[in-house]
């Protein structure tokens, strides 16, 4: 959600800023702009729309068109932004950077008390041009600025409330960038006679892999050759230099048409990288984060909290943990968890799942759990993210960068990790024997080969996609683990194809849902669990009898009534409990090819953002 970049060095920076912004397009945005020191002034160029017009857009729109027609600003220091509208509609005037002749800023997040600040500033004679909360920060900086940027910034941070990441430049301090953050991510990149700011390391990997993590309420002062950090009281702060574990090639398409397709193909290796380091002597091992069997045995309940795909990964874990370990598990949508006064105690484990490690509602749920006194375990992909740092225990998935807004490999590694965790919990709670734990762990370790087999079956996914691409609405149904998978499959389809899609527990069909079945309406029946297949077969026949076109997703070895199925996808057979690891592939691929055939923007679906850092 929104993207910030900044560069100060010895080269012309306009192209550097724009290219960095394009690497952040996956985060979701509806306007973009840059502000550059040009001579004795700050020159700003910004525009509503995409950086470069896409199919269906006005070709005379966007930041690149504006730069071509107005000319690029010339200078070696500047800031840039891709904005996802919150306060004020997408427009040129509401675009960032925002400011006046003396100060210009870019801002991610939401200023919760902006109305009070705006009222105060109006009383001091300030006028406002935009509808944004960001403009109040820019004007407040101008109000407090008396020649010392650090003092002005510290005063402003003491006045504003909410979540923010800020990139700031002052006309009087040429070729210096200031940065500050609270809740929203922001890093400071270290280069060779050049330094950077960015909301995501992806933006600057072309130039450097070294960076500093900016902490809450810290301020950075950045020139081409020096980076200084201060706390809110302007005391100097020493920081450890970090190094990104992946390079620019990992954030490129690598010959694939879309990042989503590339990331689906990366799942086998990503699963291996996540699973292998957590196996010791053929058993799941979590000593790296301090999660011992003794701790596990002390927990009364487990709560799993996440949003979207992360929450769906928790649903898979719930089925497996409760079945094997006989421990009660509650899965919560993060935005609901924090407001429903959850019955969490200091004898519970709260597992927080987030790809970015910055999801606002998930972070709030984590902090609530910490305050209650529960043990908290974060499962995140981004090293050093806020959730990773705030949790009492953290385990990193090793998915590498995920650029497509539609999550695929991050979800796959999340459920792979949750399986390992489930097996260890079940063993610690004496729900399974050591022999059974080793057997399941071994099968999970080898599951990457089965995932690869599924990925290669492109033709059948393309065929199914061609049969559902013109549907106005469809249903996914399943039971048990298959219901959890149908939830994720439905989410993938609606995210990128824009077909209305819902997922239902198959046993609920008679309780209202079956009234939605119309002639030729597609129903995707996920049925890979041998134990539940007889019941699923009855549900399939129910929808078929009412005119549905049934797509069956099943596995080898399951015998089904072919007269009740119009199209089928047959997966390699693995243990029922591990079938979700392979079942997710066709659900992702069907969504992908449906979106491609409908001509939508697969990697950047409308209205969606990769990292949701505000409520």
N, C-alpha and C positions, 0 to 999 in steps of 0.2 A: 504494500500500500504506500504509494508515493516513493520517490527516490531522490536522494541528495547526492551531489558530487561537488568537488572543489579541487582546484589545481593551483599551485603556485610554484613557478620554476623559472626557466630561462628560455622556454619555447613559447610560440604563439599558442594560446590556450583554447580558442573557440572550438576548434575541431576535437581537441582532447576532451573537452567538456561534453560535446554532443555525442561523441562515440561512447563515452562512459555512460551517459544517459540512456543510450540505446541498449546497453547491456542490462539496464534496470527496467526495461519496458515490461518484462514479465511480471513485475510487481503490480501492474495495473495503474492506469493514469488516463486523464482526459485533457491535459494541457501540458506544455513544457516551455522552459525558458532558461536563459543564461544571463548573467551580469558580469561584466569584465571591466577591469581598470583600463581605460583608454585615455591616455594623456592625463589630464588633471580632473577627469570625471569618471563616474561609474556609468557605463552604457549598458542598458538592458534591452534584450530582444526576447519576446515571448509570444506565444500564440496558443489559442484553443486547438484541440485535436491532437492527432498523433504527430510524432516528430517528422515522419515521412508519411504522406497520405497512403492509405491502404485501399484495397479494392472496394469500390463503392463510395469512397470519400471524395470530396472536392479536391481536385488536383492543385488548386491554388490555395491550399491551406497547410497548416502545420509549421513547426519551427524551422525546418530546412528551407521551405519556400520563403518564409519571412527573412531568413538570413541571406538567401539568394537575391531577393528584391531590395532589401535595405542595406545589404553589405554586412560582412562579419565584423564584429568589434575586434580591434587589434590591441593585444595586451598579453601579458604573461601571468596574469593572476585573475581568477574568477570563480564563480559558483554557479551551479545549475540545479534544475529541479524538474521532476515529472510529478504533476499533481493529480491526485484522485479526490474529486470534489467532496467536501463535507459541509463547510459553511460557504454558501454561495454557489450558484450554478457554474458549470464549466464555461469560461469566457476568457477573452484576452485580459480584461482588467482584473479578474480574480486569479489569474495565473501567477506563479512565482517565477523569478524573484519579485519581492515587494519591498518598497521603501520610498525614500526621497533622495534628494541630492547628497545628503550626508551619510546615509546608511542604507544598506540593502541586505535583505535576509531571504533565506529559504527555510522552510519549516515543514516537518512531518509531525503529525499528532493533532491533538485538540487542546486548546486553551479553554479551560472550563469557566474561568471567571472573566472572559473577554468583555462581557457586557459592562461590568463594573469598571474595568480599565478604560473601555471606550468612553463611558460617561465622564470619567475623570479627565481624560485627555481633551474631550470636547470642551469641558469647562476651562481648560488651559489654552483654548484657541485653536486646537488641531481640527482639521477637516479630514473626512474619510472618503476614498474613492471606490473601494471594493466592498464586498459583502463578507470578507473573510475575517476569521479570528486572528490570522497571521498579521494583518495590518496593525492590529493593536500592539503587537510585540515590537514591530518596526518603529512605530511612533513612540512607544514607551522608551525604547533605546535612544531615540533622538532626544527625548525629553531629559533623560538622565545624563546624556553625553556632554561632558565638559572638557574633552580633550584626551581623556584616558579611557580607552575601550574596555579594559578589564573591569574597571570600577563600575562603568555603566552596565555591563553585562551582569556582574554580580548583583547589582541592585535590582535589575529586571528579573533575574532568576528567583530572587526573594519575594517578588510580587506576583508572579504568574503561577497559576495552578493548573494541573492536568498533565498530559503526556506530550513530550516534545523532543525533537532533535533539531538543532539550529545550526545553519551555516551563515556567518555574518561577515560583511566587509564594511569598512568605514573609509570614506573618501580621503580623510586626513591621514590615514595610515595605509599608504599605497603598498600593494604587494604583500599584504598580511591578511590571512584568513583566521577568523575566530570560530570556534565550534563549542557547542554545549549540548547536553542531553539529559533527559529524565524519562525512563520507560522505553522510549523509542530507540532503536539501535542506531549507532553512529560509530565509525572507526576512523582512525587517522593513519593514512598510509605513508610509509617512509621510502623515498626513492633516492636516486643519485642526483643531487642538486635540484631536487624537485620533491614536493610533498603533496599529499592529497587528503581529502575527506570523502567519505562515502557511507551510504546507509547499508551497503553490502559489499563485501570484498570482491564480488564478481565484477563490479564496475571498474576496478583498477588493476585486475590481474594482468592485463596487457603490459602494465608498467612496473608492478612490484608485487611480491607475495608477502612482504613484511608490513606489519601494521600494529597499532596500539588499540586496545579496547578502551573507549571512553566510558567511565563509570558515571553513575547518577550524580547530577549537580556538579560535575567537573567541567572545567573550561580549558580549551586548548588554544594556544596562540601559535600560528604556523607560518613560517616563511620558507623560502626555497632551501635554506640550509640549516634550519633550526626548528625544533618542536618543543614547546614548553607546556606543562600541565599545571593547573591550579585547582584547589578546592573552592567552594563557594565563598570562603573567607579570604581567598587569594593567597593562601599558603601554597608553596611549590609542592608538587606531587611527583614522585618517581614511579615510572611504570615499566612493566616488562614487555619487551618486544615479542610479538607473536609472528608465526610463519604459517601461511595457508598451506594445507596439506595436499592441495591439488592445483594444477596450473591452468592456463588459459584454454588449452585444448579440451579440458573437461567441461568447460562452459560454452563450447562451440557445438554446432550441430553435427559435425563430423560426417557430412555427406547424406545425412537423413533429411527428409523433407521437413520434418518438424521435431522440436525438442521432445515432445511427448513420445513420438515413435522411438527416438534414440533412447530415452529413459526407460521405456518398456524393455528394450533390448539389453539395457544395462542391469536389469534386475538379477539375473543369475549371479553375476560377479558381486553385486552389491550385497546380496544375501550371504554369500560366502564370507565377504569382508566383515559382516556384522556378526555372523554366527561363530566362525572359527576361533577368534581370540577369546571367546567366552566359554570354551570347552577345555577342561583340564582333566587328564586321565579318563577321557571319554564321558565325563559328567559336566553338566552346566556349572559354571563357576562365576560367582559375582563378588568375590572378595575384593576386587579392584575398587568397588564402591562401598564396601563395608556391609553388604547384605549377606549375613551369615545365616546358617540354619537355626541358630539360637534366636536370632532376631525374628526370623520367619515364624517360628513356633510361638513367639510372644504376641503375634497379631490376632485379634479377634475377627476383624473384617478387613476386606480390601475394597477400596474405592478406586475406580479408574476414570479419569477426567480428560476430556479432549473436545475438539471441535471438528466437524466434518469427517474426513477420512480417518483422522486420529481417533475420534470417538468410535468409528466402525472397527478399527483395530482392537479397541477395548472390548467390543462386543464379542469378537472371536475369543479373546482371552477369557472373558467371563465364562463362556460355555466350557472351555477346556479346564480352567482352574476349578470351577465348581464341580465338574464331573470327576476329575482326578483327585483333587485335594480335599473335597467336601468342605470348602471354606466359602462363606457367603461373599459374593462380589457384587457391588453396585456400580453400574456404568452411568456416568452423568455427562450430559452436555454442559460444557464449562459455563456457558452464559446462564444456565439455570441453577447450577450447583451453588453459586455464590449468593443467590437470593432466596434459596429455599430453607435456610437454616439447617444444613445437613447434620445428621446425627453422628458426626465424626468424633472420635475420642482419641486420647493419647495412647490407646492400645491398638490403633488401626494404622494400616499402611495406605497412603494415598499415592497412586501412580499417576503422574502427569505426562501426557503424550503430546508432543508438538514438534513438527518438522523444523520450524524456524526458531523455536525457543523464545519467541517474542509475542505470541498470540495474546492479546490483551485480556480476554476473558479467562483464558487458561492460566495466565500469570496471576490474576486476581484469585482464582481458586487455589492456586499453590500457596499464596500468602495467607489466605484464610486458614488453610490446613496447618501451615506452620504456626500460626497464632494459637490455634486450638491445642497444639502440642503433638499432633500426629507425626509419624515418620513420613517423609515425602521422598519419592524417587522420581526423578525426571528422566524421560526417554526422549532425547532430542537429537537432531542432526547437526545443528550448528554449534561448533565449539565456542565456548565463551559467551553464549547468548544469555539473556537475563534469566530465563527459567533455569538454565543449567547452573548459573551461579547462585540462585536463590534457594534451590532445593537442597535438602539435607544430604541426599545421595543423587548422583547423576551417572547415567550410562549413555554413551553416544552411539547412535546408529552410524554406520559407515556408508551411507548412500552416495556421498559426494554431492556436488551441486545439483539441485533440481530446479530447472529454469521454467518449464511449462507450469502454468498456473494450476492445471489439472494434475493432481498428485498421483503418481504411479509407483515409482521405485521407493519413494519415502514410505508409502503405505506398506509395500511388500516387506521392507526391512523392519518396519514396526511390528508386523504380525510375526515375522521370524523371531525377533527378539522376545516378543511376548510368549511364544511357544517355549523358548529356553527357560524363561522365567517360570512359566506354568509347570514345566517338568521339575524344576528344582523345588518349587513350593510343594508340589505333590509328593516328592520324595521326602522333603523335610517333615511334612505332616503325616508321613507313613501311608499316603494314599496309593502309592505305587512302590514296587520294590526297586532296589538298586539295579537289578538286571533289566527291568522294564524301562527304567529311566535311561540306561545306557542304550537300549534298543531304539527308543524314540529319538534320542539325541543323535544317534548314528544316522537314522533315516533323515532327520532334518538337515544334517550336515551334507547329505548327498542329494537334497531336493533340488539343487540348482540345475542338475542335468534334466530333471523332469520339467522344470520351468522352461529351459531352452527348447525342449521338444514342443511344448505348447506354442512358444513364440513362432516356431517355423510353420505352423499350420495357418498361414495367412489367408489362403484361398477360401477356407470355410468361413472365416470371419468376414471377409469381404462379401461373400455371398449372402450371409445373414444380414449384413448391413444394407445390402441392396434391397432386401425384402422389407426392412422396417423404416427406411430413410424418409418415406413420405407419410408416415403415421403422424397424426396430431397428438396422440396420447398412447401410452402403453403401460403395462404392469410388469413388475418382476415379482415372482413368488418363490418361496423356499421355506424349509423347516430346519430348526436347529442351526448348525453352522452354515447351512445353505441360505438361511434367512439373513444371517449376518452378511454373507457375500452378496445377496441380492440388494441389500441396502447400499453397499458400495458400488455395485454395478449400475444401479439406478442413478446414483449421484454422478458417476462419470458421464453417463449419457446426457443427463439434463444440463450438466455444466458446459459441455462443448457442442452438442448438437442442437440445443434449445428445444428439443422435443419434451413435452410434458411427460414425466415419468415418475411413478411411485412404486415403492416396494412394500409388500405386505406378507406377513406370516401366512402361509398357505391355508392353515387351519382357520383363519379368520374370514375366508372368502364368503361364507354363508352369512356372516354378520354385517352385511352391508356392501362390501367391496364388489361382490359378484354382479350387483346392479349396474356397474360401470362397463361391463363387458358388452361390446357391440360387434356387429358383423365385421370380420376381418381385422379386428383389433389385435395387435401383437401382444402376446404374453410370453415373457421369457421365464421359463421354469428352471430353476437351478436345483438339480436333484442328483447329488453325488454321494449321499449317505445311505448305504445299503440298509441300515436298520430302519430308516424312515421312508424308504422308497415306495413301499406299498401304499402308505398314506398319501404320498405325493402323487402317485399314479391316479388316485381317486380325484384329487384336486385338479390334475391336468384334464381329466375327462370332463369334469364339471365345466371348465372354461371352454373346452373344445365343443361341448354340446351347445354352447350359447354363441357359437360363431367365431371364437377366437382363432387367430393364427398362432400356433404354439411353436416356440423355439425351445428345444430341450437342451440344457447343458448338463451332461452326465459324464460318467467315466466308464472305461472298459470293464466288462464283467457284470454290469447291471443290465438285466433283461427288462425291456419295456414294451408296451403295446404300440407298435409303429403306426397303427391307424389313428392314434390320438396325438400324433406329432407331425407337424408340417416340415420343420427343419431341425437339424440336430448338430450339436458339437460334442464330440466324444474325446475325453481327456485320458491321459495315461493314468493307470491305477496306482495309488499310493494308499497308505493307511487312511481310514475314514477321518481320523482326527486331524491329519495333515492335508487333507484335500483342499482347504482354502488356499494353500501356497501355490497350487497350480490352477485352481478355479478362477483366481483373480485375472489371469492372463486373458482368457477369451472375453471376459467382461470388459476389460480395458480396451482390447483390440476391436471389439464390436462397436464400442463407443467411438473409438478413434476413426474407424473407417466410415461409420455413419456420418460423423461430422465432416470428414473430408468430402464425401459424396454430396453433402448438402452445401458445401462451399463456405463453411464458417471458419472463423479464425481459431484454429485448434489450440495454439499455445497461449493466446490472449483473449479468452472468451469475454464477452461484454459484461460490464458491471462487476467483474470479479477481480480480486487482488490476491497475490500470492501469500502475503503476510498481513494478517489483519491485526494491526497494532492499536486500533481504537475500538470502543464498544459499538 
